[in-house]
Amino acid sequence: MQVGIVSMNSVNKDLSKKRIYPKLAIALIFAIVIMVGLRFIGSECGIFGKFSECAKSNNTVRSAQRSQSKTAEVATEGGGKYEEYSPDLVGSEDITVLFFYASWCPSCTELKKNLQGDVENGNIPTNMIILEVDYDKNKELRKKYDIVTQHTLVWIDKDGTEIKKWIGGDTLDTILRQLD
């Protein structure tokens, strides 16, 4: 009888191991997925971004940075502008940044609100203009600068040539950091 109990305990231990291994495998896969996801939270595209579009955008930024080692000389005093896009305004200041805005985009709305406050407080440098481009209406500009998502900002020179492109940012400071 005791041999039967030992035998039964042995069978139970074998069964419990078979139940544990699939659970460990699932936990390991879950941990890997979380780690990969966390890697993209800090990226420009975010965890739910379209990775192919993000890679394309990042490659564009890198190639523009390599081809032009330009840095912006940002004025320290305020008085710069934030206005709706008009072709006549491109190149009207030393630094021109296009902000591809969509009214249905919460992060775009946040940046717009902050930039309007910066204009009122005189925080935008005098030699800088930020032009708000309607993402939904300006398909030609989206095509010209290869814009794949709203809340994309493009630093351009006086001729309208792209210097640098990035996605996101919710304050003037995040824009200014991109110009370094």
C-alpha positions as CSV (number, residue, x, y, z in Angstrom):
1,M,0.0,0.0,0.0
2,Q,2.8,2.4,0.8
3,V,4.5,1.6,-2.4
4,G,1.2,2.6,-4.2
5,I,1.2,6.0,-2.4
6,V,4.8,6.7,-3.3
7,S,4.0,5.7,-6.8
8,M,1.0,8.0,-6.8
9,N,3.1,10.9,-5.4
10,S,5.7,10.3,-8.1
11,V,2.9,10.5,-10.8
12,N,1.6,13.7,-9.3
13,K,5.0,15.3,-9.3
14,D,5.5,14.4,-13.0
15,L,2.1,15.8,-13.8
16,S,2.8,19.1,-11.9
17,K,6.0,19.5,-13.9
18,K,4.1,19.2,-17.1
19,R,1.7,21.9,-16.0
20,I,4.5,24.2,-14.8
21,Y,6.5,24.3,-18.1
22,P,3.8,25.6,-20.3
23,K,3.1,28.3,-17.7
24,L,6.8,29.3,-17.6
25,A,6.9,29.4,-21.4
26,I,3.8,31.7,-21.4
27,A,5.3,33.9,-18.7
28,L,8.6,34.1,-20.6
29,I,6.9,35.1,-23.8
30,F,4.8,37.7,-22.0
31,A,8.0,39.2,-20.4
32,I,9.7,39.4,-23.8
33,V,6.7,41.1,-25.4
34,I,6.6,43.7,-22.5
35,M,10.3,44.4,-22.8
36,V,10.0,44.9,-26.6
37,G,7.0,47.1,-26.0
38,L,8.8,49.2,-23.4
39,R,11.6,49.8,-25.9
40,F,9.2,51.6,-28.2
41,I,7.5,53.7,-25.6
42,G,10.5,56.0,-25.5
43,S,10.8,56.1,-29.3
44,E,9.2,58.7,-31.5
45,C,6.6,56.3,-32.7
46,G,5.4,55.0,-29.4
47,I,4.4,51.5,-28.6
48,F,1.4,51.6,-30.9
49,G,3.1,53.4,-33.8
50,K,3.4,51.9,-37.2
51,F,7.0,50.5,-37.1
52,S,7.6,50.6,-40.9
53,E,6.6,54.3,-41.0
54,C,8.6,55.0,-37.9
55,A,11.7,53.4,-39.4
56,K,11.2,55.3,-42.6
57,S,10.8,58.6,-40.7
58,N,13.8,57.9,-38.5
59,N,15.9,57.1,-41.6
60,T,14.8,60.4,-43.1
61,V,15.9,62.2,-40.0
62,R,19.3,60.4,-39.9
63,S,20.0,61.1,-43.6
64,A,19.1,64.8,-43.3
65,Q,21.3,65.1,-40.2
66,R,24.2,63.4,-42.1
67,S,23.8,65.6,-45.2
68,Q,23.5,68.8,-43.3
69,S,25.4,69.5,-40.2
70,K,23.4,72.6,-39.6
71,T,22.4,73.9,-36.2
72,A,20.1,76.7,-35.6
73,E,21.2,79.9,-34.1
74,V,18.2,80.6,-31.9
75,A,17.7,84.1,-30.7
76,T,17.4,84.4,-27.0
77,E,14.7,87.1,-26.9
78,G,11.1,86.4,-27.8
79,G,8.8,87.8,-30.4
80,G,8.8,84.9,-32.9
81,K,5.7,83.8,-34.7
82,Y,3.2,80.9,-34.7
83,E,0.9,81.3,-37.7
84,E,-1.2,79.2,-40.2
85,Y,0.8,78.0,-43.1
86,S,1.1,80.3,-46.2
87,P,3.8,79.8,-48.9
88,D,4.7,83.5,-48.5
89,L,5.8,82.9,-44.9
90,V,8.3,80.1,-45.8
91,G,11.7,81.5,-45.3
92,S,10.4,84.8,-43.7
93,E,12.6,84.1,-40.6
94,D,16.0,82.4,-40.1
95,I,14.3,79.3,-38.6
96,T,11.1,78.0,-40.1
97,V,9.4,74.9,-38.6
98,L,6.3,73.3,-40.2
99,F,3.9,71.8,-37.7
100,F,1.5,69.2,-39.4
101,Y,-1.6,69.7,-37.2
102,A,-4.9,67.8,-37.1
103,S,-7.8,69.1,-35.1
104,W,-8.8,65.5,-34.2
105,C,-5.3,64.8,-32.8
106,P,-5.1,65.3,-29.0
107,S,-1.3,65.7,-28.9
108,C,-1.5,68.2,-31.7
109,T,-4.1,70.2,-29.9
110,E,-1.9,70.2,-26.8
111,L,1.2,71.5,-28.7
112,K,-1.0,74.2,-30.4
113,K,-2.3,75.4,-27.1
114,N,1.2,75.6,-25.6
115,L,2.6,77.4,-28.7
116,Q,-0.2,80.0,-28.6
117,G,0.7,80.6,-24.9
118,D,4.3,80.9,-25.9
119,V,3.4,83.6,-28.5
120,E,1.4,85.5,-25.9
121,N,4.3,85.3,-23.4
122,G,6.9,86.2,-26.0
123,N,8.8,82.9,-25.6
124,I,9.3,82.0,-29.3
125,P,12.7,83.3,-30.4
126,T,12.5,86.4,-32.7
127,N,14.2,84.7,-35.6
128,M,11.8,81.8,-35.6
129,I,8.4,81.1,-37.2
130,I,6.3,78.0,-36.6
131,L,3.8,77.4,-39.4
132,E,0.7,75.3,-38.6
133,V,-0.1,73.1,-41.6
134,D,-3.5,71.5,-41.7
135,Y,-2.7,67.8,-42.0
136,D,-6.0,66.9,-43.7
137,K,-6.1,69.7,-46.3
138,N,-2.4,70.0,-47.4
139,K,-1.8,66.8,-49.2
140,E,0.8,68.3,-51.5
141,L,3.0,69.4,-48.6
142,R,2.5,66.0,-46.9
143,K,3.8,64.4,-50.1
144,K,6.7,66.9,-50.5
145,Y,8.0,66.2,-47.0
146,D,7.0,62.5,-46.9
147,I,4.7,63.1,-43.9
148,V,3.0,59.8,-42.8
149,T,1.4,60.9,-39.5
150,Q,0.0,64.1,-37.9
151,H,2.0,65.8,-35.2
152,T,5.1,65.8,-37.4
153,L,7.4,68.8,-37.4
154,V,9.8,69.7,-40.2
155,W,12.6,72.2,-39.9
156,I,13.1,73.8,-43.4
157,D,15.6,76.3,-44.8
158,K,14.6,79.5,-46.6
159,D,14.1,77.6,-49.9
160,G,11.7,75.1,-48.3
161,T,14.3,72.3,-48.3
162,E,13.9,69.9,-45.3
163,I,16.7,70.0,-42.8
164,K,15.2,67.8,-40.1
165,K,12.0,66.0,-39.5
166,W,10.6,64.5,-36.2
167,I,7.4,63.2,-34.8
168,G,5.9,64.5,-31.5
169,G,6.7,67.0,-28.8
170,D,4.4,69.0,-26.7
171,T,6.3,72.2,-25.9
172,L,8.4,74.9,-27.5
173,D,11.4,73.4,-25.6
174,T,11.0,70.1,-27.3
175,I,11.1,71.9,-30.7
176,L,14.1,74.0,-29.7
177,R,16.0,70.8,-28.6
178,Q,15.5,69.4,-32.1
179,L,17.2,72.4,-33.7
180,D,20.5,71.8,-31.9
